Amino acid sequence: MNFSPDSSYQDQEFDKISFPNQEISDINFSSCTFKNCDFTGCKFLGSAFHKCSFDSCNLSLANFSDSRLNQVKFISSKLTGIDFSTVNPFTLKFKFQDSMLSNCSFSHLKIRNTSFSGCSIKTCDFYGTDLDNADFSRTDLNESIFEQCNLTGASFRNAKNYSINPSNNKIKNATFTMPDAVALLYPFNINIEF
């Protein structure tokens, strides 16, 4: 299958297609589903995804520069080395569920109410990100960076391996659960005894 530039696809399901290192530019996808697809190294430059879902897809090293992601779901997918800070910020709304994210950047994005539930988010960058009311429940945040973030009202219920300094992040009304909530005290160099 070939995606022609400046074309549109609506209400279509794409199953087990493989497009590694291909360029899929200036294409509009609306209410489309991608299942078990390989988009490793794919360049989605200037494309638009509206109410689309990626289910069990490999999007490692994909490039979404200047693409529009509106109401897009990533379910049980692999996302490695993606710089989400280069997407078109207008109408940006996405959701991650039970997915593996590593070495991705969400730096300086305004992604309030975004769900990352049940994900593995490793070595990802959330520098200066507005994550007001975001959902990180049941998520492994190993070595991910939260600096100067707005985490107001965010949920970290049953999340683990996070490193969040309350001194340089807004965490008012955020929810954390024990025992991992003890990690919030690490930046203060105090001794905690059980």
C-alpha positions in Angstrom: 0.0 0.0 0.0 1.2 3.5 -0.8 0.1 6.7 0.9 0.0 9.5 -1.7 0.9 13.1 -0.6 -2.0 15.5 -0.2 -4.5 12.6 0.1 -7.1 11.9 2.8 -8.3 8.7 4.5 -11.4 8.4 6.6 -12.9 5.6 8.7 -10.4 3.1 7.5 -8.5 0.3 9.3 -4.9 -0.4 8.4 -3.8 -3.8 9.7 -0.2 -5.2 9.6 1.2 -2.7 7.2 4.9 -2.0 7.3 6.4 1.3 6.3 9.9 1.5 7.9 11.8 4.7 7.1 9.2 5.9 4.7 7.9 9.5 4.3 4.2 10.0 4.8 3.8 13.7 4.4 0.9 16.1 4.1 -1.8 13.3 4.5 -5.0 13.6 6.5 -6.3 10.7 8.5 -9.6 10.9 10.2 -11.2 8.2 12.4 -8.6 5.7 11.2 -7.3 2.7 13.1 -3.7 1.3 12.7 -3.3 -2.2 14.1 0.0 -4.2 14.3 1.7 -1.7 12.0 5.4 -1.0 11.7 6.2 2.7 11.3 9.8 2.5 12.5 11.7 5.7 11.4 8.6 6.9 9.5 8.4 10.6 8.7 4.8 11.9 9.2 5.7 15.5 8.2 2.9 17.9 8.1 0.2 15.2 8.3 -3.0 15.3 10.3 -4.5 12.6 12.6 -8.0 13.2 13.9 -9.7 10.6 16.2 -7.2 8.0 15.1 -5.7 5.1 17.1 -2.5 3.2 16.9 -3.0 -0.3 18.5 0.1 -2.6 19.0 2.2 -0.5 16.6 5.9 0.1 16.4 6.6 3.9 16.1 10.2 3.9 17.1 12.1 6.9 15.8 9.0 8.2 14.0 9.0 11.9 13.2 5.8 13.9 13.6 7.2 17.3 12.8 4.5 19.9 12.2 1.9 17.1 12.2 -1.5 17.6 14.0 -2.5 15.0 16.5 -6.0 15.6 17.7 -7.7 12.9 19.9 -5.1 10.3 19.0 -4.7 7.1 21.0 -1.6 5.0 21.3 -2.5 1.6 22.8 0.0 -1.2 23.6 2.4 0.5 21.2 6.2 1.1 21.2 7.3 4.7 20.9 11.1 5.2 21.1 13.1 8.4 20.4 10.1 10.6 19.3 10.3 14.3 19.8 6.7 15.2 20.4 7.7 18.9 21.1 7.9 19.3 17.3 4.3 18.5 16.6 1.8 21.2 15.8 0.7 22.5 19.3 -2.8 23.6 18.1 -5.5 21.1 18.8 -2.9 18.7 20.3 -4.6 16.0 22.3 -3.5 12.4 22.7 -3.7 9.5 25.0 -1.2 6.7 25.9 -2.4 3.4 27.3 -0.3 0.3 28.2 2.4 1.5 25.9 6.2 1.6 26.0 7.8 5.0 25.7 11.5 5.6 25.9 13.8 8.5 25.1 10.8 10.7 24.0 10.6 14.4 24.5 7.4 16.3 25.6 9.4 19.4 26.5 7.4 22.6 26.8 4.1 21.1 25.6 0.8 22.1 27.0 -0.8 18.6 27.4 -3.3 19.0 30.2 -5.6 16.0 31.0 -3.3 13.7 29.0 -3.5 10.0 30.1 -0.4 7.9 30.3 -2.0 5.1 32.3 -0.4 1.7 32.6 2.6 2.7 30.5 6.4 2.2 30.8 7.9 5.7 30.3 11.7 5.5 30.5 14.2 8.3 30.1 11.6 10.7 28.7 11.9 14.5 29.0 9.0 16.5 30.5 11.0 19.7 30.9 8.7 22.7 31.3 5.6 20.7 30.4 2.1 21.6 31.4 0.7 18.3 32.7 -2.2 19.8 34.7 -4.6 16.9 35.7 -2.5 14.3 33.7 -2.9 10.6 34.6 0.2 8.6 35.2 -1.5 5.9 37.2 0.1 2.5 37.2 3.0 3.9 35.2 6.7 3.1 35.5 8.6 6.4 35.1 12.2 5.1 35.4 14.8 7.9 34.8 12.2 10.3 33.3 12.8 14.0 33.9 10.2 16.3 35.4 11.6 19.8 35.7 9.6 23.0 36.0 6.4 21.1 35.2 2.9 21.9 36.1 1.7 18.7 37.8 -1.3 20.3 39.5 -4.0 17.7 40.1 -2.0 15.0 38.3 -2.5 11.4 39.3 0.5 9.2 40.2 -1.6 6.5 41.8 0.4 3.2 41.9 3.1 4.8 39.7 6.7 3.9 40.4 10.3 4.9 39.8 9.5 8.6 39.5 11.8 11.4 40.5 9.9 14.6 41.1 11.4 17.5 43.0 8.6 19.4 44.8 10.8 22.5 44.9 10.9 23.0 41.1 7.6 21.5 40.0 4.0 22.5 40.8 2.4 19.5 42.5 -0.6 21.1 44.3 -3.5 18.6 44.6 -1.5 15.9 42.8 -2.1 12.4 44.1 0.7 9.9 45.0 0.5 6.5 46.7 2.8 4.8 49.2 5.4 3.5 49.2 6.7 5.3 46.1 5.5 8.7 47.4 8.6 8.6 49.7 10.6 9.5 46.6 9.3 13.0 46.8 11.6 13.5 49.8 14.8 12.4 48.2 15.8 15.9 47.0 15.9 17.2 50.6 18.7 14.9 51.7 16.9 13.7 54.8 17.0 10.3 56.4 13.8 8.2 56.4 13.5 5.3 58.7 10.8 2.6 58.6 
